[in-house]
Amino acid sequence: MSEAFQRLISCLEEIRGKLENSKDDFRFLSSYFHSQEFKNLFKVHTSVSTKDIYRNTIERENASEMATQVLDTLGNLAQPDEELCELAQLLSNVHIQGMLSAYDRVAEIDVSQQNQESGTVIGDGGQRNENGYKGSDSDLELAVKYVRLIKSGKEPLGATVKCDEDTGDIVVARILRGGMVDRSGTLGVGDVIQEINNQSVIGKTTNEVVEIMERLSGSVLFKVIPMKAVDRKSTADTKVRLRALFNYDPANDDLIPCKEAGLPLVKGDILQVVSREDPNWWQARKEDDVNNTIGLVPSKQFQEKRFLFDRLFAETENHKHSSGGVNHVKNFRWRKRKKKEHKLSDAQKDETDGDKALTYEEVTMFSPVNDKHRLVILIDTSRRMRPYEANGREYYFVSRTTMENYAQNSKFIEYGEFRKCLYGTSVDSIKRVIRTGKMCILKVQPKAAKILRRKEYKPYFVYIKPPSLETLRSTRVTVKNKSDRRKGMRYFKVWSRICRLGAESNAVLQDTSRRMRPYEANGREYYFVSRTTMENYAQNSKFIEYGEFRKCLYGTSVDSIKRVIRTGKMCILKVQPKDEDLHDMIKAGEVLEQEYGHVFDLTIVNDDLDNAFNQLRNALNRVATQPMWVPIEWTH
């Protein structure tokens, strides 16, 4: 073993007599010093500390630059042999380049120390001779530092720059956590960049410097004037989790300092905020991102300012258009009669109609109770109980006076009147289910969904989204070919089930010009009339809709609808949706998603009934068994 190691052991023996009260510590040190692990580390330390190695390091070229030169030379060879190709692959390896960069940094520190001992004044990073870094006379007066990074492929540097308004210097504006610059620890916010790969950036604009940085690859050398360490702001990584309540595309944002550093957001994304040092631009990563990519997102304060500005701009534009004196009224087509709805209470209106900027909400994990039971919430009604009904099975039957009192005291989530009977979903009915320990499944209007978003309910919102126009045409329109017959039969079974809902309803039958079959009866499957009668009905606009199939006419007449209404029963009408109806459905879905999308936990596209149902069932199982992100105030 070396002489230095023997001196270390001798020193340990000398202090042994002074460690009478710490014999265990002595035995630990003695055992550790004689271990093979420590001997290997000591050997490395001795090698690095040898002055001859330092002297050899100073005389050598920069290792990273040499590797780059060798790669350039190999790239110019017409037919390199197998060994040269292997050498090129080794020198291109990111780990080899990192090792060479580390070697250069160690040598750089040693050059600085030795030159200081000889009386030479240089920058922090070391001023080399003609074989090393190139310095200038001004470097002798400033604490200049040289920083080398190995940039592989299209990986961004992870830092943004800006132009100092007072001095015109290009300075590091921010460093993205987890990025290349942050991992190396070589640059800091506020550092002044003077050169990039020996190319001066003094006097250049921010965009010009950004273009230079985007073109960089391989070994990158920065000449910088570091900001004093005492002036740097250090912020620890936060553990804050936020849910994005808005969509964001940095490519369309002209205010972001660097579009490439932006992090795209979709409503509902869960973010881990790692830095809020900049009041306008936070650094965050998506919780479900396997690559842990960190990017810039607008801060809450900045997004709120943007929202107020956009609203003010929109109001100004609307005022300009309305001042022209022409009001355009949208043409509405006839729609089915709607239920008479009552307005929400003032307290509910405050919660639903506020013009608030939707930015972020803080969330945390919530673990549900291990209970998979489900239940559909029943609806309160004021009509009389029928013989075949039971209180609490079909409805909760209460008096009209009680219903009106509930409405006045804001005990309804939503309510309305239909055929002189009041129907409503009460808060008590929801709590009644919750107290049983079962999962409460409730279908409500969007405004009521906002009211339910409270700690006591901890709801999970699923939005059933209409599919594309092509899918609607193929699934919601009458079957036209044999390939669609199986799918059409499934919808026909659903319609047949609707037609047998009970004595209180009746389906409207179509008129047809085809012959009646032996098992059919007039007025049961169809109204069988002559083709001439059908054509006369069509000419006199007595059909809601009609068409021809296999040379037979089919149509839904106004008389058949009136015939059902005169019986006093509920009229169920099946009509062929038009393209404008389908467009309206999709448009309504888009408006709904835009206004209420921030409260949706899951969106299911209803393109296939079986698939949509399975997605919903799986979601209910997850809610009952798996932890979910919820607003943090729900857990306090």
C-alpha positions as CSV (number, residue, x, y, z in Angstrom):
1,M,0.0,0.0,0.0
2,S,1.2,3.6,-0.6
3,E,3.0,5.7,1.9
4,A,0.1,8.2,2.1
5,F,-2.3,5.4,3.2
6,Q,0.2,4.2,5.8
7,R,0.4,7.7,7.2
8,L,-3.4,7.8,7.4
9,I,-3.5,4.5,9.4
10,S,-0.7,5.8,11.7
11,C,-2.7,9.0,12.4
12,L,-5.7,6.8,13.4
13,E,-3.6,4.8,15.8
14,E,-2.2,8.0,17.4
15,I,-5.7,9.3,18.3
16,R,-6.8,5.9,19.5
17,G,-5.9,6.7,23.1
18,K,-8.0,9.8,22.9
19,L,-11.1,7.8,21.9
20,E,-11.6,5.8,25.1
21,N,-15.3,6.9,25.2
22,S,-15.8,6.3,21.5
23,K,-14.4,2.8,21.0
24,D,-17.3,2.0,18.7
25,D,-16.4,4.9,16.5
26,F,-12.8,3.9,16.3
27,R,-13.7,0.3,15.4
28,F,-15.9,1.7,12.6
29,L,-13.2,4.0,11.2
30,S,-10.6,1.2,11.4
31,S,-12.9,-1.2,9.6
32,Y,-13.9,1.3,7.0
33,F,-10.3,2.4,6.2
34,H,-9.2,-1.2,5.7
35,S,-12.2,-2.0,3.4
36,Q,-11.6,-2.5,-0.3
37,E,-14.2,0.2,-1.2
38,F,-12.2,2.9,0.8
39,K,-8.9,1.7,-0.7
40,N,-10.2,2.1,-4.2
41,L,-11.5,5.6,-3.4
42,F,-8.2,6.5,-1.8
43,K,-6.3,5.3,-4.9
44,V,-8.5,7.6,-7.1
45,H,-8.0,10.5,-4.8
46,T,-4.2,10.0,-4.8
47,S,-4.1,9.8,-8.6
48,V,-6.2,13.0,-9.1
49,S,-4.1,14.8,-6.5
50,T,-0.8,14.1,-8.2
51,K,0.8,17.3,-9.5
52,D,2.3,15.5,-12.5
53,I,-1.2,14.7,-13.7
54,Y,-2.1,18.4,-13.4
55,R,0.9,19.4,-15.4
56,N,0.0,17.0,-18.2
57,T,-3.6,18.3,-18.2
58,I,-2.4,21.9,-18.8
59,E,-0.3,20.9,-21.8
60,R,-3.1,19.1,-23.6
61,E,-5.8,20.3,-26.0
62,N,-9.4,20.6,-24.8
63,A,-10.7,17.0,-24.9
64,S,-14.2,17.8,-26.1
65,E,-12.9,20.0,-28.9
66,M,-10.5,17.3,-29.9
67,A,-13.3,14.8,-30.0
68,T,-15.3,17.1,-32.3
69,Q,-12.4,17.6,-34.6
70,V,-11.8,13.8,-34.8
71,L,-15.5,13.3,-35.7
72,D,-15.3,16.0,-38.4
73,T,-12.2,14.3,-39.8
74,L,-13.9,10.9,-39.8
75,G,-17.0,12.3,-41.4
76,N,-14.9,13.6,-44.4
77,L,-13.4,10.1,-45.1
78,A,-14.8,8.5,-48.2
79,Q,-14.5,4.9,-47.1
80,P,-13.7,4.6,-43.4
81,D,-12.8,1.1,-42.2
82,E,-14.6,-0.8,-39.5
83,E,-12.4,0.4,-36.6
84,L,-12.8,4.1,-37.6
85,C,-16.6,3.6,-37.7
86,E,-16.5,2.1,-34.2
87,L,-14.4,5.1,-33.0
88,A,-16.9,7.5,-34.5
89,Q,-19.7,5.7,-32.6
90,L,-17.8,5.8,-29.4
91,L,-17.0,9.5,-29.6
92,S,-20.7,10.3,-30.5
93,N,-22.0,8.5,-27.5
94,V,-23.6,10.9,-25.0
95,H,-21.9,9.3,-22.0
96,I,-18.4,9.6,-23.6
97,Q,-19.1,13.2,-24.5
98,G,-20.2,13.8,-20.9
99,M,-17.0,12.2,-19.5
100,L,-14.9,14.4,-21.8
101,S,-16.8,17.5,-20.7
102,A,-16.3,16.6,-17.0
103,Y,-12.6,16.1,-17.7
104,D,-12.3,19.5,-19.3
105,R,-14.0,21.1,-16.3
106,V,-11.7,19.5,-13.8
107,A,-8.7,20.6,-15.9
108,E,-10.2,24.1,-16.2
109,I,-10.3,24.4,-12.4
110,D,-6.7,23.3,-12.0
111,V,-5.5,25.8,-14.6
112,S,-7.2,28.6,-12.7
113,Q,-5.5,27.5,-9.4
114,Q,-2.0,27.2,-10.9
115,N,-2.2,30.5,-12.8
116,Q,-3.3,32.3,-9.6
117,E,-0.3,30.8,-7.8
118,S,2.0,32.2,-10.5
119,G,0.4,35.7,-10.2
120,T,-1.7,35.6,-13.4
121,V,-5.2,37.3,-13.2
122,I,-7.9,35.4,-15.1
123,G,-11.6,34.8,-15.0
124,D,-13.4,32.2,-12.9
125,G,-13.4,29.7,-15.6
126,G,-9.7,30.0,-16.4
127,Q,-7.9,31.8,-19.3
128,R,-6.1,29.4,-21.6
129,N,-3.1,29.8,-23.8
130,E,-3.3,29.6,-27.6
131,N,-4.2,26.0,-27.3
132,G,-7.1,26.6,-24.9
133,Y,-9.9,29.0,-24.4
134,K,-9.6,32.4,-26.0
135,G,-9.8,35.4,-23.6
136,S,-9.5,39.1,-24.1
137,D,-8.0,42.0,-22.1
138,S,-11.4,42.8,-20.7
139,D,-11.6,39.3,-19.1
140,L,-8.8,40.4,-16.8
141,E,-11.1,42.9,-15.1
142,L,-14.2,40.7,-14.9
143,A,-15.0,37.4,-13.4
144,V,-15.5,35.7,-16.7
145,K,-16.5,32.0,-16.8
146,Y,-16.4,29.5,-19.6
147,V,-19.2,26.9,-19.6
148,R,-19.3,23.8,-21.8
149,L,-22.4,21.7,-22.4
150,I,-22.9,18.7,-24.6
151,K,-26.2,19.1,-26.5
152,S,-27.5,15.9,-27.9
153,G,-29.9,15.9,-30.9
154,K,-32.9,18.2,-30.5
155,E,-32.9,18.3,-26.7
156,P,-33.4,21.9,-25.7
157,L,-30.9,23.6,-23.4
158,G,-33.6,24.3,-20.8
159,A,-33.0,28.0,-20.4
160,T,-34.4,31.2,-21.8
161,V,-32.7,34.5,-22.4
162,K,-33.7,38.2,-22.5
163,C,-32.1,41.5,-23.3
164,D,-31.5,43.7,-20.3
165,E,-33.3,47.0,-20.9
166,D,-30.7,49.1,-19.2
167,T,-27.4,47.6,-20.4
168,G,-28.5,45.8,-23.6
169,D,-26.7,42.6,-22.3
170,I,-28.1,39.2,-23.1
171,V,-28.8,37.6,-19.8
172,V,-30.2,34.2,-18.7
173,A,-33.9,34.9,-17.9
174,R,-34.9,31.6,-16.4
175,I,-33.7,28.0,-16.1
176,L,-36.2,25.2,-16.5
177,R,-36.1,22.7,-13.7
178,G,-34.8,19.3,-14.8
179,G,-33.4,20.7,-18.1
180,M,-29.9,20.4,-19.4
181,V,-28.7,23.6,-17.9
182,D,-30.3,22.9,-14.6
183,R,-28.8,19.4,-14.4
184,S,-25.3,20.7,-15.1
185,G,-25.6,23.6,-12.6
186,T,-23.2,25.7,-14.7
187,L,-25.5,28.7,-15.5
188,G,-27.6,30.8,-13.3
189,V,-30.4,33.3,-13.7
190,G,-28.9,36.7,-14.3
191,D,-25.7,35.4,-15.9
192,V,-24.6,37.7,-18.8
193,I,-23.8,35.7,-22.0
194,Q,-21.0,37.3,-24.0
195,E,-20.1,34.5,-26.5
196,I,-21.5,31.3,-27.8
197,N,-18.9,29.0,-29.4
198,N,-16.5,31.9,-29.7
199,Q,-19.2,34.0,-31.5
200,S,-19.9,37.3,-29.8
201,V,-23.5,38.0,-29.0
202,I,-22.9,41.5,-27.7
203,G,-25.3,43.9,-29.5
204,K,-27.5,41.1,-30.8
205,T,-31.3,41.0,-30.2
206,T,-32.9,38.3,-28.2
207,N,-34.4,36.6,-31.3
208,E,-31.0,36.5,-32.9
209,V,-29.5,34.8,-29.9
210,V,-32.4,32.3,-29.7
211,E,-31.8,31.4,-33.3
212,I,-28.1,30.8,-32.6
213,M,-29.0,28.6,-29.6
214,E,-31.5,26.6,-31.6
215,R,-28.9,25.7,-34.2
216,L,-26.4,24.4,-31.6
217,S,-25.5,20.7,-31.4
218,G,-22.7,18.7,-29.9
219,S,-20.2,20.6,-27.7
220,V,-21.4,24.1,-26.9
221,L,-19.1,26.7,-25.2
222,F,-20.6,29.7,-23.4
223,K,-18.5,32.7,-22.2
224,V,-20.5,34.3,-19.4
225,I,-20.1,36.8,-16.6
226,P,-21.7,35.1,-13.6
227,M,-24.1,36.9,-11.4
228,K,-23.0,36.9,-7.8
229,A,-24.3,34.0,-5.9
230,V,-25.7,36.2,-3.1
231,D,-28.0,37.9,-5.7
232,R,-29.5,34.6,-6.9
233,K,-33.0,33.6,-5.8
234,S,-33.3,30.0,-4.9
235,T,-36.7,28.4,-4.7
236,A,-37.2,24.9,-3.6
237,D,-39.4,22.5,-5.7
238,T,-43.0,22.9,-4.6
239,K,-45.3,20.0,-4.0
240,V,-48.3,21.9,-5.3
241,R,-50.6,20.1,-7.6
242,L,-53.0,22.1,-9.8
243,R,-55.8,21.2,-12.2
244,A,-55.8,23.3,-15.4
245,L,-59.2,24.8,-16.0
246,F,-58.4,26.1,-19.5
247,N,-56.9,24.9,-22.7
248,Y,-53.5,26.4,-23.6
249,D,-51.3,26.2,-26.7
250,P,-48.0,28.0,-26.4
251,A,-47.5,27.9,-30.2
252,N,-50.4,30.4,-30.4
253,D,-49.3,32.6,-27.5
254,D,-47.3,35.7,-28.6
255,L,-46.6,36.7,-25.0
256,I,-44.7,33.6,-23.9
257,P,-40.9,34.3,-23.7
258,C,-40.1,31.1,-25.6
259,K,-42.7,29.1,-27.5
260,E,-40.5,26.0,-27.5
261,A,-40.3,26.1,-23.7
262,G,-44.1,26.2,-23.4
263,L,-46.2,23.4,-22.0
264,P,-49.5,22.7,-23.8
265,L,-52.5,22.3,-21.5
266,V,-55.9,20.7,-21.9
267,K,-58.7,21.2,-19.4
268,G,-58.4,18.7,-16.6
269,D,-54.6,18.3,-16.8
270,I,-53.0,17.8,-13.4
271,L,-49.8,19.8,-13.0
272,Q,-46.9,19.7,-10.6
273,V,-45.6,23.2,-10.1
274,V,-41.8,23.1,-9.7
275,S,-41.1,26.9,-9.7
276,R,-43.2,30.0,-9.2
277,E,-40.2,32.3,-9.1
278,D,-41.4,34.3,-12.1
279,P,-44.7,36.0,-11.3
280,N,-46.0,35.6,-14.9
281,W,-44.6,32.3,-16.0
282,W,-44.5,29.2,-13.8
283,Q,-42.5,26.0,-14.5
284,A,-44.5,22.8,-14.3
285,R,-44.7,19.2,-15.4
286,K,-47.8,17.1,-16.2
287,E,-48.5,14.5,-13.6
288,D,-49.1,11.7,-16.1
289,D,-46.1,12.6,-18.4
290,V,-43.7,9.6,-18.4
291,N,-40.9,11.9,-19.7
292,N,-41.3,14.4,-16.9
293,T,-41.0,17.3,-19.4
294,I,-40.9,20.7,-17.6
295,G,-42.2,23.7,-19.4
296,L,-43.6,27.2,-19.0
297,V,-47.3,27.8,-18.2
298,P,-49.0,31.1,-17.5
299,S,-49.3,31.9,-13.9
300,K,-52.7,32.3,-12.2
301,Q,-52.3,36.1,-11.9
302,F,-51.1,36.5,-15.5
303,Q,-54.0,34.3,-16.9
304,E,-56.5,36.3,-14.9
305,K,-55.1,39.6,-16.4
306,R,-55.3,38.1,-19.9
307,F,-58.9,37.0,-19.3
308,L,-60.0,40.5,-18.2
309,F,-58.2,42.1,-21.2
310,D,-59.8,39.6,-23.6
311,R,-63.3,40.3,-22.1
312,L,-62.8,44.0,-22.3
313,F,-61.6,43.7,-25.9
314,A,-64.7,41.5,-26.8
315,E,-67.1,44.0,-25.2
316,T,-65.5,46.9,-27.1
317,E,-65.8,44.9,-30.4
318,N,-69.4,44.1,-29.7
319,H,-70.2,47.7,-28.9
320,K,-68.7,48.7,-32.3
321,H,-70.8,46.1,-34.2
322,S,-74.0,47.0,-32.3
323,S,-73.5,50.7,-32.9
324,G,-74.2,50.1,-36.6
325,G,-77.9,50.1,-35.9
326,V,-78.6,46.6,-37.4
327,N,-79.6,43.7,-35.1
328,H,-79.3,40.3,-36.6
329,V,-81.7,37.7,-35.2
330,K,-81.0,34.1,-35.6
331,N,-83.7,32.1,-37.2
332,F,-85.0,29.3,-35.0
333,R,-86.8,26.2,-36.3
334,W,-89.7,24.7,-34.5
335,R,-88.7,22.5,-31.6
336,K,-90.6,20.3,-29.2
337,R,-92.3,22.0,-26.4
338,K,-90.0,22.4,-23.4
339,K,-90.8,22.0,-19.7
340,K,-91.5,25.2,-17.9
341,E,-88.4,25.9,-15.8
342,H,-88.0,28.0,-12.8
343,K,-85.1,30.3,-12.2
344,L,-82.4,29.4,-9.7
345,S,-82.2,31.1,-6.4
346,D,-79.8,34.0,-5.9
347,A,-77.4,31.9,-3.9
348,Q,-77.3,29.3,-6.7
349,K,-77.0,31.9,-9.4
350,D,-73.9,33.4,-7.7
351,E,-72.3,30.0,-7.9
352,T,-73.2,29.2,-11.5
353,D,-73.2,32.5,-13.4
354,G,-70.1,34.3,-12.1
355,D,-67.8,35.7,-14.8
356,K,-64.7,34.4,-13.2
357,A,-61.4,33.7,-14.9
358,L,-60.9,30.0,-15.1
359,T,-57.2,29.3,-14.4
360,Y,-56.2,26.6,-11.9
361,E,-57.5,24.9,-8.8
362,E,-55.3,23.2,-6.2
363,V,-56.0,19.5,-6.0
364,T,-54.9,16.6,-3.8
365,M,-55.4,12.8,-3.8
366,F,-58.6,11.4,-2.3
367,S,-59.0,7.8,-1.5
368,P,-62.6,6.6,-1.6
369,V,-64.3,4.2,0.8
370,N,-64.1,0.6,-0.5
371,D,-67.8,0.4,-1.6
372,K,-68.8,-0.4,-5.2
373,H,-72.6,-0.1,-4.7
374,R,-74.4,2.2,-7.2
375,L,-77.8,3.8,-7.1
376,V,-79.7,6.2,-9.4
377,I,-81.2,9.2,-7.7
378,L,-85.0,9.3,-7.7
379,I,-87.0,12.5,-8.6
380,D,-89.5,14.3,-6.4
381,T,-93.0,14.8,-8.0
382,S,-96.3,16.3,-6.9
383,R,-98.7,14.1,-8.9
384,R,-100.8,11.5,-7.3
385,M,-99.4,8.0,-6.8
386,R,-100.9,5.4,-9.2
387,P,-102.0,2.0,-8.2
388,Y,-99.0,0.2,-9.5
389,E,-96.5,2.6,-8.0
390,A,-94.8,2.7,-4.6
391,N,-93.5,5.7,-2.7
392,G,-89.7,5.7,-2.9
393,R,-89.6,3.3,-5.8
394,E,-90.6,5.3,-8.9
395,Y,-90.8,8.7,-7.2
396,Y,-91.1,10.3,-3.8
397,F,-94.7,11.6,-3.8
398,V,-95.3,14.8,-1.9
399,S,-97.9,17.5,-2.0
400,R,-97.6,20.5,-4.3
401,T,-97.4,22.8,-1.3
402,T,-94.4,20.9,0.0
403,M,-92.8,21.1,-3.5
404,E,-93.3,24.9,-3.6
405,N,-91.9,25.3,-0.1
406,Y,-88.8,23.3,-1.1
407,A,-88.4,25.6,-4.1
408,Q,-88.6,28.7,-2.1
409,N,-86.1,27.4,0.5
410,S,-83.6,26.4,-2.3
411,K,-83.9,22.7,-1.4
412,F,-84.0,21.6,-5.0
413,I,-80.9,21.1,-7.2
414,E,-83.2,21.7,-10.2
415,Y,-87.0,21.5,-10.7
416,G,-89.7,22.3,-13.2
417,E,-93.4,21.8,-14.2
418,F,-94.8,19.4,-16.7
419,R,-98.6,18.9,-17.4
420,K,-99.5,20.8,-14.2
421,C,-97.3,18.6,-12.0
422,L,-94.0,19.7,-10.4
423,Y,-90.9,17.5,-10.7
424,G,-87.6,18.2,-9.0
425,T,-84.4,16.7,-7.6
426,S,-84.0,17.6,-4.0
427,V,-80.9,17.9,-1.8
428,D,-82.6,15.6,0.7
429,S,-82.9,12.8,-1.9
430,I,-79.2,13.0,-2.6
431,K,-78.2,12.9,1.1
432,R,-80.6,10.0,1.6
433,V,-78.6,7.9,-0.8
434,I,-75.3,9.1,0.5
435,R,-76.3,8.0,4.0
436,T,-76.8,4.5,2.8
437,G,-73.2,4.2,1.8
438,K,-74.1,3.5,-1.8
439,M,-72.7,5.3,-4.9
440,C,-75.2,8.0,-6.0
441,I,-75.7,8.3,-9.8
442,L,-77.4,11.5,-10.7
443,K,-78.4,13.0,-14.2
444,V,-78.7,16.8,-14.0
445,Q,-78.5,19.9,-16.1
446,P,-75.0,21.6,-16.4
447,K,-76.0,24.5,-14.1
448,A,-77.1,22.1,-11.4
449,A,-73.7,20.3,-11.8
450,K,-71.9,23.4,-10.6
451,I,-74.1,23.6,-7.5
452,L,-73.3,20.0,-6.7
453,R,-69.5,20.5,-6.8
454,R,-69.1,20.7,-3.1
455,K,-67.1,19.0,-0.3
456,E,-70.1,17.2,1.1
457,Y,-70.8,15.4,-2.2
458,K,-67.3,15.1,-3.7
459,P,-68.8,14.4,-7.2
460,Y,-67.2,12.8,-10.2
461,F,-68.5,14.4,-13.4
462,V,-68.8,12.4,-16.6
463,Y,-69.6,14.3,-19.9
464,I,-71.3,12.2,-22.6
465,K,-70.1,13.9,-25.7
466,P,-71.9,13.6,-29.1
467,P,-69.7,11.9,-31.8
468,S,-68.7,13.2,-35.2
469,L,-71.3,14.1,-37.8
470,E,-70.4,11.0,-39.9
471,T,-71.0,8.8,-36.9
472,L,-74.3,10.5,-36.1
473,R,-75.5,9.9,-39.6
474,S,-74.6,6.2,-39.5
475,T,-76.0,5.5,-36.0
476,R,-78.9,7.9,-35.5
477,V,-80.4,7.7,-39.0
478,T,-82.6,4.9,-40.4
479,V,-80.7,1.9,-41.8
480,K,-80.2,2.2,-45.6
481,N,-78.1,-0.8,-46.5
482,K,-77.7,-4.4,-45.4
483,S,-74.3,-3.8,-43.8
484,D,-76.0,-1.5,-41.3
485,R,-78.9,-3.9,-40.6
486,R,-77.5,-5.5,-37.4
487,K,-76.8,-2.0,-35.9
488,G,-80.2,-0.8,-37.1
489,M,-81.9,-3.8,-35.4
490,R,-80.4,-2.8,-32.1
491,Y,-81.9,0.6,-32.3
492,F,-85.2,-0.8,-33.5
493,K,-85.3,-2.9,-30.3
494,V,-84.7,0.2,-28.3
495,W,-87.6,1.9,-30.1
496,S,-89.9,-1.0,-29.6
497,R,-89.1,-0.9,-25.9
498,I,-90.0,2.8,-25.8
499,C,-93.3,2.1,-27.6
500,R,-94.3,-0.3,-24.7
501,L,-93.6,2.1,-21.8
502,G,-97.1,1.8,-20.4
503,A,-100.7,3.0,-20.5
504,E,-99.8,6.6,-20.0
505,S,-97.9,6.9,-23.3
506,N,-98.5,6.1,-26.9
507,A,-96.2,6.0,-29.9
508,V,-97.2,7.8,-33.1
509,L,-97.7,5.3,-36.0
510,Q,-96.6,6.0,-39.5
511,D,-98.8,5.9,-42.6
512,T,-97.8,3.5,-45.4
513,S,-98.9,2.7,-48.9
514,R,-97.7,-1.0,-48.8
515,R,-100.1,-3.9,-48.4
516,M,-101.1,-5.1,-44.9
517,R,-99.6,-8.4,-44.0
518,P,-101.7,-11.3,-42.5
519,Y,-100.3,-10.8,-39.0
520,E,-100.7,-7.0,-39.0
521,A,-103.7,-4.8,-38.1
522,N,-104.5,-1.3,-39.2
523,G,-103.7,1.1,-36.4
524,R,-101.4,-1.3,-34.6
525,E,-98.2,-1.4,-36.7
526,Y,-99.1,1.2,-39.3
527,Y,-102.0,3.2,-40.7
528,F,-102.5,1.5,-44.1
529,V,-103.7,3.9,-46.8
530,S,-103.5,4.1,-50.6
531,R,-100.6,5.5,-52.5
532,T,-102.9,8.2,-53.9
533,T,-103.8,9.3,-50.4
534,M,-100.2,9.4,-49.4
535,E,-99.3,11.6,-52.4
536,N,-102.2,13.9,-51.6
537,Y,-101.0,14.2,-48.0
538,A,-97.5,15.1,-49.2
539,Q,-98.8,17.7,-51.7
540,N,-100.9,19.4,-48.9
541,S,-98.0,19.4,-46.4
542,K,-99.8,17.0,-44.0
543,F,-96.6,15.0,-43.3
544,I,-94.0,15.9,-40.8
545,E,-91.7,13.7,-42.9
546,Y,-92.1,11.0,-45.5
547,G,-90.1,8.9,-47.9
548,E,-90.1,5.9,-50.2
549,F,-88.6,2.4,-49.4
550,R,-88.9,-0.5,-51.8
551,K,-91.5,1.3,-53.9
552,C,-93.7,1.9,-50.9
553,L,-94.4,5.3,-49.2
554,Y,-93.9,5.8,-45.5
555,G,-94.7,9.0,-43.6
556,T,-95.6,10.5,-40.2
557,S,-98.7,12.6,-40.6
558,V,-99.9,15.6,-38.5
559,D,-103.3,13.7,-38.0
560,S,-101.6,10.8,-36.4
561,I,-100.0,13.1,-33.8
562,K,-103.2,14.8,-33.1
563,R,-104.9,11.4,-32.8
564,V,-102.6,10.5,-29.8
565,I,-102.8,13.9,-28.2
566,R,-106.7,13.7,-28.1
567,T,-106.4,10.5,-26.0
568,G,-104.7,12.5,-23.3
569,K,-101.7,10.3,-23.3
570,M,-98.0,11.3,-23.7
571,C,-97.1,11.4,-27.4
572,I,-93.9,9.6,-28.3
573,L,-92.7,10.5,-31.8
574,K,-89.8,8.9,-33.7
575,V,-88.6,11.2,-36.5
576,Q,-85.7,11.0,-39.0
577,P,-83.0,13.6,-37.8
578,K,-81.9,16.0,-40.5
579,D,-78.4,17.2,-41.0
580,E,-79.2,20.5,-39.4
581,D,-80.4,18.6,-36.3
582,L,-77.2,16.7,-36.1
583,H,-75.2,19.9,-36.6
584,D,-77.2,21.6,-33.8
585,M,-76.4,18.6,-31.5
586,I,-72.7,18.8,-32.1
587,K,-72.7,22.6,-31.7
588,A,-74.6,22.3,-28.5
589,G,-72.1,19.8,-27.2
590,E,-69.2,22.2,-28.1
591,V,-70.9,25.1,-26.2
592,L,-71.5,22.8,-23.2
593,E,-67.9,21.7,-23.2
594,Q,-66.6,25.2,-23.5
595,E,-68.7,26.6,-20.6
596,Y,-68.6,23.6,-18.3
597,G,-65.6,21.5,-19.5
598,H,-63.5,22.6,-16.5
599,V,-65.7,20.6,-14.1
600,F,-65.6,17.4,-16.2
601,D,-63.5,14.6,-14.8
602,L,-64.1,12.3,-17.7
603,T,-65.4,12.7,-21.3
604,I,-67.0,9.8,-23.1
605,V,-67.7,10.1,-26.8
606,N,-71.0,8.4,-27.4
607,D,-70.1,6.9,-30.8
608,D,-71.0,3.4,-29.9
609,L,-73.6,2.6,-27.2
610,D,-71.9,-0.6,-26.0
611,N,-68.5,1.0,-25.9
612,A,-69.8,4.1,-24.2
613,F,-71.6,2.0,-21.6
614,N,-68.5,0.0,-20.8
615,Q,-66.4,3.1,-20.4
616,L,-68.9,4.5,-18.0
617,R,-69.1,1.3,-16.0
618,N,-65.3,1.1,-15.8
619,A,-65.2,4.7,-14.6
620,L,-67.7,4.0,-11.8
621,N,-65.5,1.1,-10.7
622,R,-62.4,3.3,-10.7
623,V,-64.2,6.0,-8.6
624,A,-65.2,3.4,-6.1
625,T,-61.8,1.8,-5.7
626,Q,-59.0,4.1,-6.8
627,P,-57.6,7.4,-5.5
628,M,-58.7,10.4,-7.5
629,W,-57.6,14.1,-7.7
630,V,-60.1,16.3,-6.0
631,P,-60.0,20.0,-5.0
632,I,-57.9,20.4,-1.9
633,E,-60.7,22.1,0.0
634,W,-62.8,18.9,-0.2
635,T,-60.3,17.2,2.1
636,H,-60.1,19.9,4.8
